[in-house]
Amino acid sequence: MGEAHVRTPEGRSATPPPIVEREGRPPENRTLLQRLRAPRRPRLWFEILLIAVSYWTYSLIRNAVPEQKAKALDNADWIWQAEQTLHIAVENTINRAVDSVTWLIVGMNYYYATLHFIMTIGVLVWLYRRHPGRYAATRLVLFATTAFALVGYYFYPLAPPRLMNGVSFIDTVVVHHTWGSMASGNLADMSNQYAAMPSMHIGWSTWCGITIAMLARPLWARVLGALYPVATLAVIVSTANHFWLDAIGGLICLAVGFALAYAWYGAFPYRLARQVASRPVAKAAPRPRPGINPEAASVSAREKAGEQAAARAETGG
């Protein structure tokens, strides 16, 4: 079948305007992969369910990893020796110094137990409300970082400094009887004690910090965002929950998360549009009114124009 044509008043033929897609229908020339990669507006019920199920799965797998105590302690000795070789083994000095200031170490204990979750969830909610176009890509970074960390927990069990033998680290939660830590005290049996490498306190806090620093508008918010992972690093070392190198492991996991998000979306999450772009819908050509023949109307218009020209000529004469 050939293309349809209509006759113009000058006698030339023209192709009518193309048929316009209805809003909501995906363009025919986009592949399935392109449609999956395209940012879309997140759905609240789906996000709540996804985050809840993902964290439950993460906790289940993390705590199901065999607690290889002997190997975890050997790995901790190796990490400690490596840090001594690098002249960065100062965690014991920091731990004992901060522990001597009761109000400070107690505050750090509560920071370690609670802010890790509060800040991460808070940033997710903020992204959902204020940056929906960047939400899915930034969430993918967080999820990929966490998933990659599980590989480290399984293949490299590591005891935290406070559980080492022969080194006088202080378990600050036990000493000061603070509440909330799944790593010490009465709640220790509910959590894998030998999953210190990599540190997700650093992975998640750095994700939060970068996201806030890149997307927040007030300068004070960007500064606080940048300082958040620095404060978290001080906390995990002072409470003897992690070595410096555990933090490096957390940053490596985060780098993997960003790389995966970039590979999937073709851009870093913060470079994407803030809002989800709605599909442009072209306006359809106006339809003729019922009962009117377009060709007859065109002839009538030409005749009327000719009569008006003749009247002006007579008046002018």
Secondary structure, DSSP 8 states (H G I E B T S, - for coil): -----EE-TTS-EE--------TT---TTS-HHHHHHS-----HHHHHHHHHHHHHHHHHHHHHS---HHHHHHHHHHHHHHHHHTT---HHHHHHHHHTSHHHHHHHHHIIIIIHHHHHHHHHHHHHHH-HHHHHHHHHHHHHHHHHHHHHHHHS-B--GGG-SSS----HHHHHT-S--TTSGGGGGGS-TTB-SS-HHHHHHHHHHHHHHHH--SHHHHHHHHHHHHHHHHHHHHTTS--HHHHHHHHHHHHHHHHHHHHHHSS-GGGS-SS--------------TT--HHHHHHHHHHHHHHHHHHHHHHH-
